[in-house]
Amino acid sequence: MTINFTAEVEARKQAMLDDLFTLLRINSERDDSLVTEDAPFGPGPKAAMLKLLELAERDGFKTDNVDNYVGEFEYGEGDETLGIFAHMDVVPAGTGWDSDPYEPEIRDGKIFARGSSDDKGPTVACYYGLKILKELGVPLSKKIRFVIGTDEESGWADMDYYFQHREKPDFGFSPDAEFPIINGEKGNVTEYLQFSGTNDGPVVLHSFKGGLRVNMVPESATALVSGAISKDDLEAKFQAFKAQHEVGGEIEEIEGKFSITVVGKSAHGAHPEAGVNGATMLALFLKEFDFQGGAKKFLRVGGEFAWNDHEGDKLGVAIEDNKMGKLSMNAGIFDFVEGEKGEIALNFRYPKGTDAEVIQNQLLSTLDGLVDEIAIPAAGHAPHYVPMDDPLVSTLLDVFEDHTGLKGYEQVIGGGTFGRLMERGVAYGAMFPGYTDTMHQANEFIVESEFYKAAVIYADAIYRLAK
């Protein structure tokens, strides 16, 4: 059967755009303060997932809501199941946007909104690929299950729950990365450095806050300090610091205390070198003052060991694998409260050859005397790889080559996708080679023409995998 998938997508462009804008207008950030039994990650992720299920029902798919953790719909029949895993939750919008992050805009051929590239845009493109096959009545020999997650950007608790109630598909992909394919993903674990909240020096750290998620480079951080420090001296040193490190920020005097904010640049936690970590920068600035106790240790670790240590060299955890590359480290969340405790969350993307326990032991050795303990509340994910000769990989690469004229090749990334949920699972699109990565950043966008092109590729890929 010969199908002109480009023509089929062309006929549905406005409908695709309308459905994408509907989803992008939903603020689907996880909000733990609004969690209920009926909304396990807050109302936003649930609302976006339900809206996509509503669109699928509109188009005649059989849908299922797994207790508001996960939505799914199926098409086709067969002994094998092709799984497609997408997600509707997004990271916090943060600051620095040129437009409302939840009111999508098209400027210069790009669709701007939080979630446009991660992962609502790719999800809609892939959805329309499946919708085209259904509307054309294309005969398939496999069942296709489209799974909609709601906690991909945090702890994947949605999938933990889902697989307690559903079996895993036999193979599949996640439209949540880039073309030509992601057939390898590094391991992923977050380790939490614990400090006491003590202050017994002439300068006092009352609080230090930075970071929104462990998988985002903190754009900014704010500390409240007081003690043996003059405003003029503090201002002079801060101005020199900002000029030297090319960061923004301000100092505000509040009831005899100084609130100090450093502003850097956010980036995806898998690529910490692409951002400027406002929290480690603030710790770097403050550690030169005469703090003592837990505050001093907190600032030294944050401003010396974690600052500009994207590959874990200073922390003593650096490692490199020939296929998977180097370990990466993102200092994602900083939290210090005077008299209570301090905590720094370090997120590691690691290749084969190490694991969470090895990293923990190396950190304890390097930071001996500086941290009280290191906690690993979740096991994380081990490295994942699907060989190039697997039919799943070779088929997806063939589709990419046929529709782009470009040569396909394998890739291993530090980012984690739902593709790794299946033993024979990969990530596939929707970003094309040479794209500008704006995931987890202000002014996130997807190129409109590539949004449609991805739908063409997804339609053909699903067809070839399931025919």
DAHU-V251320 format. One record per residue. N is the residue number from 0. RES is the residue in one letter. BURIAL is b if it has 24 or more other ideal C-beta (glycine too) atoms within 12 Angstrom, else e. D_CENTER is the distance of its C-alpha to the mean C-alpha in Angstrom with 2 decimals. Layout:
# DAHU-V251320
n:N res:RES burial:BURIAL d_center:D_CENTER
n:N res:RES burial:BURIAL d_center:D_CENTER
This chain:
# DAHU-V251320
n:0 res:M burial:e d_center:38.48
n:1 res:T burial:e d_center:37.51
n:2 res:I burial:e d_center:34.96
n:3 res:N burial:e d_center:34.14
n:4 res:F burial:b d_center:30.48
n:5 res:T burial:e d_center:30.29
n:6 res:A burial:e d_center:33.09
n:7 res:E burial:b d_center:31.58
n:8 res:V burial:b d_center:28.33
n:9 res:E burial:e d_center:30.51
n:10 res:A burial:e d_center:32.41
n:11 res:R burial:b d_center:29.37
n:12 res:K burial:b d_center:27.52
n:13 res:Q burial:e d_center:28.41
n:14 res:A burial:b d_center:27.53
n:15 res:M burial:b d_center:24.08
n:16 res:L burial:b d_center:23.54
n:17 res:D burial:e d_center:25.01
n:18 res:D burial:b d_center:22.81
n:19 res:L burial:b d_center:19.60
n:20 res:F burial:b d_center:20.87
n:21 res:T burial:b d_center:21.72
n:22 res:L burial:b d_center:18.20
n:23 res:L burial:b d_center:16.72
n:24 res:R burial:b d_center:19.33
n:25 res:I burial:b d_center:17.99
n:26 res:N burial:b d_center:15.95
n:27 res:S burial:b d_center:13.71
n:28 res:E burial:b d_center:11.95
n:29 res:R burial:b d_center:12.55
n:30 res:D burial:b d_center:15.80
n:31 res:D burial:e d_center:17.40
n:32 res:S burial:e d_center:20.59
n:33 res:L burial:e d_center:21.24
n:34 res:V burial:e d_center:20.61
n:35 res:T burial:e d_center:23.66
n:36 res:E burial:e d_center:24.84
n:37 res:D burial:e d_center:24.45
n:38 res:A burial:b d_center:20.95
n:39 res:P burial:b d_center:19.07
n:40 res:F burial:b d_center:15.91
n:41 res:G burial:b d_center:17.92
n:42 res:P burial:b d_center:19.52
n:43 res:G burial:b d_center:16.77
n:44 res:P burial:b d_center:14.71
n:45 res:K burial:b d_center:18.18
n:46 res:A burial:b d_center:19.68
n:47 res:A burial:b d_center:17.30
n:48 res:M burial:b d_center:17.68
n:49 res:L burial:b d_center:21.42
n:50 res:K burial:b d_center:21.71
n:51 res:L burial:b d_center:20.42
n:52 res:L burial:b d_center:22.86
n:53 res:E burial:e d_center:25.47
n:54 res:L burial:b d_center:25.04
n:55 res:A burial:b d_center:25.38
n:56 res:E burial:e d_center:28.48
n:57 res:R burial:e d_center:29.86
n:58 res:D burial:b d_center:29.70
n:59 res:G burial:e d_center:31.47
n:60 res:F burial:b d_center:28.86
n:61 res:K burial:e d_center:29.41
n:62 res:T burial:b d_center:26.58
n:63 res:D burial:b d_center:25.74
n:64 res:N burial:b d_center:23.88
n:65 res:V burial:b d_center:23.07
n:66 res:D burial:b d_center:23.71
n:67 res:N burial:b d_center:20.96
n:68 res:Y burial:b d_center:18.31
n:69 res:V burial:b d_center:18.02
n:70 res:G burial:b d_center:19.96
n:71 res:E burial:b d_center:21.54
n:72 res:F burial:b d_center:24.29
n:73 res:E burial:b d_center:26.42
n:74 res:Y burial:b d_center:28.72
n:75 res:G burial:b d_center:31.36
n:76 res:E burial:e d_center:33.24
n:77 res:G burial:e d_center:33.51
n:78 res:D burial:e d_center:33.45
n:79 res:E burial:b d_center:30.03
n:80 res:T burial:b d_center:26.76
n:81 res:L burial:b d_center:24.09
n:82 res:G burial:b d_center:20.75
n:83 res:I burial:b d_center:18.12
n:84 res:F burial:b d_center:14.88
n:85 res:A burial:b d_center:12.75
n:86 res:H burial:b d_center:11.03
n:87 res:M burial:b d_center:12.09
n:88 res:D burial:b d_center:10.04
n:89 res:V burial:b d_center:8.07
n:90 res:V burial:b d_center:6.92
n:91 res:P burial:b d_center:10.37
n:92 res:A burial:b d_center:12.23
n:93 res:G burial:b d_center:13.68
n:94 res:T burial:e d_center:16.71
n:95 res:G burial:b d_center:18.12
n:96 res:W burial:b d_center:18.11
n:97 res:D burial:e d_center:21.23
n:98 res:S burial:e d_center:21.23
n:99 res:D burial:e d_center:20.26
n:100 res:P burial:b d_center:16.53
n:101 res:Y burial:b d_center:17.78
n:102 res:E burial:e d_center:20.82
n:103 res:P burial:b d_center:19.91
n:104 res:E burial:b d_center:22.12
n:105 res:I burial:e d_center:23.20
n:106 res:R burial:e d_center:24.21
n:107 res:D burial:e d_center:25.40
n:108 res:G burial:e d_center:24.24
n:109 res:K burial:b d_center:20.61
n:110 res:I burial:b d_center:19.03
n:111 res:F burial:b d_center:17.35
n:112 res:A burial:b d_center:15.33
n:113 res:R burial:b d_center:12.03
n:114 res:G burial:b d_center:10.60
n:115 res:S burial:b d_center:13.09
n:116 res:S burial:b d_center:11.04
n:117 res:D burial:b d_center:7.87
n:118 res:D burial:b d_center:9.59
n:119 res:K burial:b d_center:12.99
n:120 res:G burial:b d_center:14.74
n:121 res:P burial:b d_center:14.31
n:122 res:T burial:b d_center:15.09
n:123 res:V burial:b d_center:18.24
n:124 res:A burial:b d_center:19.26
n:125 res:C burial:b d_center:19.14
n:126 res:Y burial:b d_center:20.85
n:127 res:Y burial:b d_center:23.58
n:128 res:G burial:b d_center:24.06
n:129 res:L burial:b d_center:25.00
n:130 res:K burial:b d_center:26.92
n:131 res:I burial:b d_center:29.04
n:132 res:L burial:b d_center:30.09
n:133 res:K burial:b d_center:31.05
n:134 res:E burial:e d_center:33.01
n:135 res:L burial:b d_center:34.83
n:136 res:G burial:e d_center:35.68
n:137 res:V burial:b d_center:34.64
n:138 res:P burial:e d_center:35.87
n:139 res:L burial:b d_center:33.28
n:140 res:S burial:e d_center:33.97
n:141 res:K burial:b d_center:30.70
n:142 res:K burial:b d_center:28.96
n:143 res:I burial:b d_center:25.60
n:144 res:R burial:b d_center:23.25
n:145 res:F burial:b d_center:20.38
n:146 res:V burial:b d_center:17.96
n:147 res:I burial:b d_center:15.80
n:148 res:G burial:b d_center:13.26
n:149 res:T burial:b d_center:12.64
n:150 res:D burial:b d_center:10.42
n:151 res:E burial:b d_center:7.59
n:152 res:E burial:b d_center:5.06
n:153 res:S burial:b d_center:7.87
n:154 res:G burial:b d_center:10.52
n:155 res:W burial:b d_center:11.19
n:156 res:A burial:b d_center:14.54
n:157 res:D burial:b d_center:15.02
n:158 res:M burial:b d_center:15.48
n:159 res:D burial:b d_center:17.59
n:160 res:Y burial:e d_center:19.80
n:161 res:Y burial:b d_center:19.88
n:162 res:F burial:b d_center:21.22
n:163 res:Q burial:e d_center:23.78
n:164 res:H burial:e d_center:25.23
n:165 res:R burial:b d_center:24.60
n:166 res:E burial:e d_center:25.17
n:167 res:K burial:b d_center:22.68
n:168 res:P burial:b d_center:23.37
n:169 res:D burial:e d_center:25.18
n:170 res:F burial:b d_center:22.73
n:171 res:G burial:b d_center:20.18
n:172 res:F burial:b d_center:17.00
n:173 res:S burial:b d_center:13.65
n:174 res:P burial:b d_center:13.50
n:175 res:D burial:b d_center:9.82
n:176 res:A burial:b d_center:10.24
n:177 res:E burial:b d_center:13.59
n:178 res:F burial:b d_center:17.30
n:179 res:P burial:b d_center:19.58
n:180 res:I burial:b d_center:17.63
n:181 res:I burial:b d_center:15.18
n:182 res:N burial:b d_center:17.53
n:183 res:G burial:b d_center:16.31
n:184 res:E burial:b d_center:13.25
n:185 res:K burial:b d_center:13.65
n:186 res:G burial:b d_center:13.95
n:187 res:N burial:b d_center:11.45
n:188 res:V burial:b d_center:13.07
n:189 res:T burial:b d_center:13.15
n:190 res:E burial:b d_center:16.71
n:191 res:Y burial:b d_center:18.24
n:192 res:L burial:b d_center:21.20
n:193 res:Q burial:b d_center:23.91
n:194 res:F burial:b d_center:26.65
n:195 res:S burial:b d_center:29.69
n:196 res:G burial:b d_center:29.99
n:197 res:T burial:b d_center:33.37
n:198 res:N burial:b d_center:34.80
n:199 res:D burial:e d_center:38.31
n:200 res:G burial:b d_center:38.53
n:201 res:P burial:e d_center:40.04
n:202 res:V burial:b d_center:36.65
n:203 res:V burial:b d_center:34.53
n:204 res:L burial:b d_center:30.77
n:205 res:H burial:b d_center:30.55
n:206 res:S burial:b d_center:26.79
n:207 res:F burial:b d_center:23.63
n:208 res:K burial:b d_center:20.36
n:209 res:G burial:b d_center:17.17
n:210 res:G burial:b d_center:13.41
n:211 res:L burial:b d_center:11.49
n:212 res:R burial:b d_center:8.64
n:213 res:V burial:b d_center:8.71
n:214 res:N burial:b d_center:5.32
n:215 res:M burial:b d_center:6.91
n:216 res:V burial:b d_center:10.33
n:217 res:P burial:b d_center:12.86
n:218 res:E burial:b d_center:14.70
n:219 res:S burial:b d_center:17.74
n:220 res:A burial:b d_center:19.64
n:221 res:T burial:b d_center:23.05
n:222 res:A burial:b d_center:25.82
n:223 res:L burial:b d_center:29.20
n:224 res:V burial:b d_center:32.07
n:225 res:S burial:b d_center:35.85
n:226 res:G burial:b d_center:38.92
n:227 res:A burial:e d_center:40.93
n:228 res:I burial:b d_center:39.28
n:229 res:S burial:e d_center:40.69
n:230 res:K burial:e d_center:38.88
n:231 res:D burial:e d_center:40.48
n:232 res:D burial:e d_center:39.47
n:233 res:L burial:b d_center:35.88
n:234 res:E burial:e d_center:35.64
n:235 res:A burial:e d_center:37.21
n:236 res:K burial:e d_center:34.94
n:237 res:F burial:b d_center:31.81
n:238 res:Q burial:e d_center:32.93
n:239 res:A burial:e d_center:33.61
n:240 res:F burial:b d_center:30.24
n:241 res:K burial:b d_center:28.38
n:242 res:A burial:e d_center:30.56
n:243 res:Q burial:e d_center:30.12
n:244 res:H burial:b d_center:26.31
n:245 res:E burial:e d_center:25.84
n:246 res:V burial:b d_center:23.81
n:247 res:G burial:b d_center:24.65
n:248 res:G burial:b d_center:25.65
n:249 res:E burial:e d_center:28.61
n:250 res:I burial:b d_center:30.95
n:251 res:E burial:e d_center:32.47
n:252 res:E burial:e d_center:35.38
n:253 res:I burial:e d_center:35.28
n:254 res:E burial:e d_center:38.38
n:255 res:G burial:e d_center:39.08
n:256 res:K burial:b d_center:35.53
n:257 res:F burial:b d_center:33.14
n:258 res:S burial:b d_center:29.64
n:259 res:I burial:b d_center:27.81
n:260 res:T burial:b d_center:24.56
n:261 res:V burial:b d_center:22.84
n:262 res:V burial:b d_center:20.55
n:263 res:G burial:b d_center:18.49
n:264 res:K burial:b d_center:15.61
n:265 res:S burial:b d_center:11.90
n:266 res:A burial:b d_center:9.51
n:267 res:H burial:b d_center:6.19
n:268 res:G burial:b d_center:6.85
n:269 res:A burial:b d_center:7.75
n:270 res:H burial:b d_center:10.30
n:271 res:P burial:b d_center:11.79
n:272 res:E burial:e d_center:15.02
n:273 res:A burial:b d_center:13.97
n:274 res:G burial:b d_center:13.96
n:275 res:V burial:b d_center:16.72
n:276 res:N burial:b d_center:16.00
n:277 res:G burial:b d_center:18.20
n:278 res:A burial:b d_center:18.49
n:279 res:T burial:b d_center:19.80
n:280 res:M burial:b d_center:21.95
n:281 res:L burial:b d_center:23.48
n:282 res:A burial:b d_center:24.18
n:283 res:L burial:b d_center:25.75
n:284 res:F burial:b d_center:28.00
n:285 res:L burial:b d_center:29.06
n:286 res:K burial:b d_center:29.78
n:287 res:E burial:e d_center:32.93
n:288 res:F burial:b d_center:34.52
n:289 res:D burial:e d_center:36.63
n:290 res:F burial:b d_center:34.36
n:291 res:Q burial:e d_center:35.31
n:292 res:G burial:b d_center:34.27
n:293 res:G burial:b d_center:30.75
n:294 res:A burial:b d_center:29.79
n:295 res:K burial:b d_center:30.93
n:296 res:K burial:b d_center:29.05
n:297 res:F burial:b d_center:25.79
n:298 res:L burial:b d_center:26.21
n:299 res:R burial:b d_center:27.40
n:300 res:V burial:b d_center:24.51
n:301 res:G burial:b d_center:21.99
n:302 res:G burial:b d_center:24.08
n:303 res:E burial:b d_center:25.52
n:304 res:F burial:b d_center:23.63
n:305 res:A burial:b d_center:20.00
n:306 res:W burial:b d_center:20.81
n:307 res:N burial:b d_center:20.10
n:308 res:D burial:b d_center:19.66
n:309 res:H burial:b d_center:16.66
n:310 res:E burial:b d_center:18.26
n:311 res:G burial:b d_center:19.79
n:312 res:D burial:e d_center:23.33
n:313 res:K burial:b d_center:24.60
n:314 res:L burial:b d_center:23.11
n:315 res:G burial:b d_center:24.94
n:316 res:V burial:b d_center:22.17
n:317 res:A burial:b d_center:21.88
n:318 res:I burial:b d_center:22.32
n:319 res:E burial:e d_center:22.22
n:320 res:D burial:e d_center:22.74
n:321 res:N burial:e d_center:24.54
n:322 res:K burial:e d_center:22.26
n:323 res:M burial:b d_center:18.83
n:324 res:G burial:b d_center:19.33
n:325 res:K burial:b d_center:18.64
n:326 res:L burial:b d_center:16.71
n:327 res:S burial:b d_center:14.22
n:328 res:M burial:b d_center:13.87
n:329 res:N burial:b d_center:11.91
n:330 res:A burial:b d_center:14.01
n:331 res:G burial:b d_center:11.56
n:332 res:I burial:b d_center:14.10
n:333 res:F burial:b d_center:17.86
n:334 res:D burial:b d_center:20.42
n:335 res:F burial:b d_center:24.20
n:336 res:V burial:b d_center:26.96
n:337 res:E burial:b d_center:30.55
n:338 res:G burial:e d_center:32.59
n:339 res:E burial:e d_center:29.73
n:340 res:K burial:b d_center:27.04
n:341 res:G burial:b d_center:24.37
n:342 res:E burial:b d_center:20.98
n:343 res:I burial:b d_center:18.42
n:344 res:A burial:b d_center:15.17
n:345 res:L burial:b d_center:14.45
n:346 res:N burial:b d_center:11.43
n:347 res:F burial:b d_center:12.85
n:348 res:R burial:b d_center:11.98
n:349 res:Y burial:b d_center:15.55
n:350 res:P burial:b d_center:17.94
n:351 res:K burial:b d_center:20.92
n:352 res:G burial:e d_center:23.58
n:353 res:T burial:b d_center:22.02
n:354 res:D burial:b d_center:20.36
n:355 res:A burial:b d_center:19.26
n:356 res:E burial:e d_center:22.94
n:357 res:V burial:b d_center:23.97
n:358 res:I burial:b d_center:21.32
n:359 res:Q burial:b d_center:22.45
n:360 res:N burial:e d_center:26.06
n:361 res:Q burial:b d_center:25.60
n:362 res:L burial:b d_center:23.95
n:363 res:L burial:b d_center:26.85
n:364 res:S burial:e d_center:29.28
n:365 res:T burial:b d_center:27.92
n:366 res:L burial:b d_center:27.55
n:367 res:D burial:e d_center:30.76
n:368 res:G burial:e d_center:32.37
n:369 res:L burial:b d_center:29.42
n:370 res:V burial:b d_center:27.26
n:371 res:D burial:b d_center:28.75
n:372 res:E burial:e d_center:26.43
n:373 res:I burial:b d_center:23.00
n:374 res:A burial:e d_center:21.41
n:375 res:I burial:b d_center:19.00
n:376 res:P burial:e d_center:18.61
n:377 res:A burial:e d_center:16.60
n:378 res:A burial:e d_center:17.40
n:379 res:G burial:b d_center:13.96
n:380 res:H burial:b d_center:14.10
n:381 res:A burial:b d_center:16.72
n:382 res:P burial:b d_center:16.57
n:383 res:H burial:b d_center:16.99
n:384 res:Y burial:b d_center:19.24
n:385 res:V burial:b d_center:21.30
n:386 res:P burial:e d_center:24.36
n:387 res:M burial:e d_center:25.28
n:388 res:D burial:e d_center:28.45
n:389 res:D burial:b d_center:26.85
n:390 res:P burial:e d_center:27.99
n:391 res:L burial:b d_center:24.52
n:392 res:V burial:b d_center:23.32
n:393 res:S burial:b d_center:26.63
n:394 res:T burial:b d_center:26.83
n:395 res:L burial:b d_center:23.45
n:396 res:L burial:b d_center:24.34
n:397 res:D burial:e d_center:27.76
n:398 res:V burial:b d_center:26.42
n:399 res:F burial:b d_center:24.26
n:400 res:E burial:e d_center:27.33
n:401 res:D burial:e d_center:29.68
n:402 res:H burial:b d_center:27.85
n:403 res:T burial:e d_center:26.92
n:404 res:G burial:e d_center:29.69
n:405 res:L burial:e d_center:27.26
n:406 res:K burial:e d_center:27.28
n:407 res:G burial:b d_center:24.59
n:408 res:Y burial:e d_center:23.17
n:409 res:E burial:b d_center:20.86
n:410 res:Q burial:b d_center:17.61
n:411 res:V burial:b d_center:15.74
n:412 res:I burial:b d_center:12.21
n:413 res:G burial:b d_center:10.36
n:414 res:G burial:b d_center:7.00
n:415 res:G burial:b d_center:7.52
n:416 res:T burial:b d_center:8.54
n:417 res:F burial:b d_center:11.23
n:418 res:G burial:b d_center:13.70
n:419 res:R burial:b d_center:14.36
n:420 res:L burial:b d_center:15.73
n:421 res:M burial:b d_center:18.90
n:422 res:E burial:e d_center:21.09
n:423 res:R burial:b d_center:21.65
n:424 res:G burial:b d_center:18.20
n:425 res:V burial:b d_center:16.28
n:426 res:A burial:b d_center:13.68
n:427 res:Y burial:b d_center:15.74
n:428 res:G burial:b d_center:15.03
n:429 res:A burial:b d_center:14.87
n:430 res:M burial:b d_center:14.65
n:431 res:F burial:b d_center:18.01
n:432 res:P burial:e d_center:19.18
n:433 res:G burial:e d_center:19.50
n:434 res:Y burial:b d_center:16.90
n:435 res:T burial:e d_center:15.63
n:436 res:D burial:b d_center:11.91
n:437 res:T burial:b d_center:11.02
n:438 res:M burial:b d_center:7.39
n:439 res:H burial:b d_center:6.43
n:440 res:Q burial:b d_center:10.15
n:441 res:A burial:b d_center:13.43
n:442 res:N burial:b d_center:15.29
n:443 res:E burial:b d_center:12.56
n:444 res:F burial:b d_center:14.73
n:445 res:I burial:b d_center:15.71
n:446 res:V burial:b d_center:19.22
n:447 res:E burial:b d_center:21.52
n:448 res:S burial:b d_center:23.65
n:449 res:E burial:b d_center:20.81
n:450 res:F burial:b d_center:19.58
n:451 res:Y burial:b d_center:23.08
n:452 res:K burial:b d_center:23.35
n:453 res:A burial:b d_center:20.33
n:454 res:A burial:b d_center:22.17
n:455 res:V burial:b d_center:25.22
n:456 res:I burial:b d_center:23.54
n:457 res:Y burial:b d_center:21.94
n:458 res:A burial:b d_center:25.37
n:459 res:D burial:b d_center:27.17
n:460 res:A burial:b d_center:24.72
n:461 res:I burial:b d_center:25.04
n:462 res:Y burial:b d_center:28.77
n:463 res:R burial:b d_center:29.32
n:464 res:L burial:b d_center:27.36
n:465 res:A burial:b d_center:29.14
n:466 res:K burial:e d_center:32.54
